[in-house]
């Protein structure tokens, strides 16, 4: 059975958010119109989504359950607003008693309470994957330490990979075939339907048998209902 100490997962989560902050900090204003691995979204759209997710998880960690907090809003300065949202979510999960709480995540499953350890895992993998999305959008890459990479993969492997992945508005496309010898980060991306080669050769990896579609879809919600 996989067990992780609450302080370890809090530390890994902070590292994941830090990776996303570093990726976003490299974005220049003229790049906000760039295409992203999230089909149909430009970089501005992706950043606004990430800002809303950070504030939503922060509110949940503080005991909030208002769906309006998760609403995506236009940002005049998404890089600065993202940094502020990252500080918000880190502060919320830094609360001493946060792991004693049950969090409401209306974007994932309205009316259901998630243990904090599970919810923070959702946000951890969301942060890692979206950091990669941002980096690839500007022709860059991200680097994860071994512990964070393994934790992100663990959560990704727990995400259901059924027909719902092909539905309109699904958070992740169907998982792709993972070649032998693939790095831990690339395994995470492939499991969640992203091609590590994006945008070059983005269609080279085919969906696993019985699945349809192999594109990174617009992430309207975290899509981690059964992870953890």
C-alpha positions as MATLAB code, in Angstrom:
seq = 'XXXXXXXXXXXXXXXXXXXXXXXXXXXXXXXXXXXXXXXXXXXXXXXXXXXXXXXXXXXXXXXXXXXXXXXXXXXXXXXXXXXXXXXXXXXXXXXXXXXXXXXXXXXXXXXXXXXXXXXXXXXXXXXXXXXXXXXXXXXXXXXXXXXXXXXXXXXXXXXXXXXXXXXXXXXXXXXXXXXXXXXXXXXXXXXXXXXXXXXXXXXXXXXXXXXXXXXXXXXXXXXXXXXX';
ca = [
       0.000    0.000    0.000;
       1.315    3.433   -0.943;
       1.596    5.818    1.989;
       3.117    9.282    2.079;
       3.596   11.398    5.170;
       1.492   14.564    5.134;
       4.579   16.765    5.372;
       6.184   14.903    2.472;
       3.170   15.385    0.230;
       2.907   19.029    1.308;
       6.550   19.502    0.339;
       6.116   17.770   -3.001;
       3.018   19.833   -3.698;
       4.966   23.023   -2.972;
       7.650   21.846   -5.407;
       5.008   21.194   -8.077;
       3.560   24.670   -7.655;
       7.095   26.056   -7.765;
       7.697   24.334  -11.092;
       4.541   25.931  -12.483;
       5.543   29.354  -11.148;
       8.969   29.048  -12.789;
       7.415   28.024  -16.113;
       4.903   30.873  -16.100;
       7.561   33.408  -15.098;
       9.319   32.741  -18.416;
       6.255   33.764  -20.441;
       6.603   37.042  -22.352;
       3.568   39.196  -23.223;
       3.926   38.530  -26.935;
       3.659   34.768  -26.264;
       0.197   34.897  -24.694;
      -1.385   34.131  -28.068;
       0.708   30.977  -28.576;
      -1.014   27.648  -29.116;
      -0.847   25.150  -26.253;
      -1.091   21.353  -25.892;
      -4.653   22.020  -24.637;
      -6.617   21.970  -27.888;
      -8.498   25.186  -28.552;
      -6.675   27.198  -25.902;
      -4.068   29.873  -26.381;
      -1.567   30.494  -23.606;
      -3.662   33.340  -22.171;
      -6.621   30.943  -21.833;
      -4.486   28.303  -20.147;
      -3.037   30.758  -17.634;
      -6.470   32.091  -16.734;
      -7.623   28.512  -16.172;
      -4.603   27.820  -13.946;
      -5.253   30.975  -11.930;
      -8.843   29.915  -11.301;
      -7.758   26.416  -10.292;
      -5.243   27.758   -7.791;
      -7.802   30.018   -6.156;
     -10.391   27.229   -6.204;
      -8.129   24.750   -4.433;
      -7.024   27.461   -1.998;
     -10.618   28.226   -1.097;
     -11.364   24.522   -0.661;
      -8.362   24.092    1.636;
      -9.767   26.885    3.800;
     -13.157   25.203    4.014;
     -14.929   27.003    1.158;
     -17.421   25.323   -1.148;
     -18.591   28.150   -3.431;
     -18.401   27.043   -7.103;
     -18.077   30.685   -8.158;
     -14.509   30.741   -6.815;
     -13.548   28.356   -9.614;
     -14.847   30.648  -12.351;
     -12.276   31.559  -14.998;
     -11.920   35.324  -15.276;
     -10.077   37.533  -17.765;
      -6.657   38.707  -16.610;
      -4.837   41.814  -17.769;
      -1.556   40.435  -16.400;
      -1.819   36.631  -16.208;
       1.822   36.123  -15.232;
       1.524   38.344  -12.149;
      -1.957   37.041  -11.365;
      -0.734   33.477  -11.593;
       2.074   34.160   -9.139;
      -0.450   35.663   -6.705;
      -2.732   32.642   -7.108;
       0.200   30.293   -6.493;
       1.025   32.137   -3.269;
      -2.636   31.818   -2.304;
      -2.811   28.057   -2.766;
       0.526   27.450   -1.050;
      -0.558   29.500    1.951;
      -3.849   27.631    2.145;
      -2.227   24.196    2.140;
       0.406   25.356    4.624;
      -2.207   25.620    7.392;
      -1.209   23.381   10.292;
      -4.554   21.579   10.486;
      -5.317   21.345    6.757;
      -4.803   17.569    6.639;
      -7.512   17.139    9.253;
     -10.095   18.643    6.908;
     -12.380   17.304    4.214;
     -12.325   19.477    1.117;
     -15.219   20.346   -1.174;
     -14.166   20.410   -4.819;
     -17.315   21.360   -6.762;
     -15.509   21.296  -10.118;
     -14.592   17.657   -9.608;
     -17.508   16.140   -7.720;
     -20.121   18.516   -6.237;
     -21.302   17.643   -2.755;
     -18.502   15.162   -2.066;
     -15.811   15.698    0.547;
     -12.255   14.722   -0.385;
      -9.558   14.007    2.198;
      -6.914   16.718    1.951;
      -4.195   14.215    1.061;
      -6.199   13.203   -1.990;
      -7.161   16.741   -2.994;
      -3.604   18.028   -2.753;
      -2.554   15.180   -5.054;
      -5.081   16.381   -7.622;
      -3.567   19.847   -7.543;
      -0.022   18.489   -7.592;
      -0.444   16.608  -10.859;
      -2.500   19.456  -12.326;
       0.367   21.836  -11.530;
       2.993   19.559  -13.062;
       1.087   18.886  -16.273;
       0.085   22.507  -16.779;
       3.660   23.628  -16.075;
       4.682   21.364  -18.931;
       1.863   22.775  -21.092;
       3.097   26.312  -20.473;
       6.732   25.417  -21.073;
       5.993   23.618  -24.336;
       3.871   26.553  -25.502;
       6.941   28.786  -25.400;
       9.368   26.179  -26.709;
      10.745   25.367  -23.270;
      10.729   22.384  -20.928;
      10.470   21.584  -17.223;
      12.622   19.514  -14.873;
      11.250   17.602  -11.892;
      13.131   16.069   -9.007;
      12.738   12.300   -8.692;
      10.298   12.326   -5.768;
       7.975   14.840   -7.416;
       8.084   13.026  -10.743;
       7.163    9.712   -9.099;
       4.340   11.304   -7.092;
       2.865   12.945  -10.188;
       2.974    9.625  -12.026;
       1.315    7.824   -9.104;
      -1.615   10.246   -9.169;
      -1.823   10.178  -12.972;
      -2.017    6.383  -13.008;
      -5.038    6.552  -10.693;
      -7.033    8.794  -13.063;
      -9.811    6.727  -14.713;
      -9.052    6.014  -18.362;
     -12.410    5.039  -19.814;
     -14.843    6.349  -22.441;
     -15.283    9.592  -20.467;
     -11.837   10.627  -21.667;
     -13.239   10.952  -25.213;
     -16.206   13.078  -24.139;
     -16.483   16.747  -25.032;
     -14.937   18.894  -22.290;
     -12.979   15.997  -20.772;
      -9.981   17.082  -18.732;
      -7.640   14.558  -20.321;
      -7.556   12.700  -23.624;
      -7.358    8.896  -23.629;
      -4.030    7.596  -22.399;
      -1.385    6.926  -25.040;
       0.928    3.951  -25.411;
       3.977    4.284  -23.153;
       7.110    2.990  -24.911;
       9.650    1.015  -22.910;
      12.333    3.209  -21.378;
      10.145    6.335  -21.239;
      11.090    8.867  -18.552;
       8.842    9.273  -15.516;
       7.628   12.727  -16.610;
       6.899   11.533  -20.134;
       5.023    8.528  -18.735;
       2.827   10.927  -16.769;
       2.124   12.955  -19.897;
       1.333    9.895  -21.999;
      -0.917    8.389  -19.337;
      -2.883   11.658  -19.362;
      -3.142   11.755  -23.144;
      -0.411   14.255  -23.976;
       2.379   13.627  -26.442;
       5.796   14.581  -25.007;
       6.723   15.489  -28.598;
       4.127   18.265  -28.886;
       3.893   20.082  -31.240;
       6.301   18.026  -33.374;
       5.102   14.472  -33.932;
       2.140   15.046  -31.619;
       0.202   12.300  -33.339;
       2.898    9.629  -33.352;
       1.669    7.898  -30.196;
      -1.598    6.071  -30.738;
      -4.270    5.571  -28.086;
      -4.233    2.294  -26.216;
      -6.352   -0.488  -27.673;
     -10.074    0.228  -27.599;
      -9.713    3.988  -27.149;
     -10.620    6.760  -29.547;
      -8.835   10.066  -30.007;
      -5.334   10.945  -28.862;
      -5.293   14.652  -28.333;
      -4.804   16.809  -25.279;
      -8.266   18.260  -24.789;
      -9.343   21.520  -23.288;
      -9.035   21.003  -19.508;
     -12.301   22.490  -18.279;
     -11.893   20.745  -14.928;
      -9.044   18.910  -13.191;
     -10.530   15.529  -14.128;
      -9.111   13.560  -11.216;
     -12.268   12.227   -9.666;
     -10.861    8.866   -8.718;
      -7.183    9.663   -8.288;
      -5.239    9.289   -5.096;
];
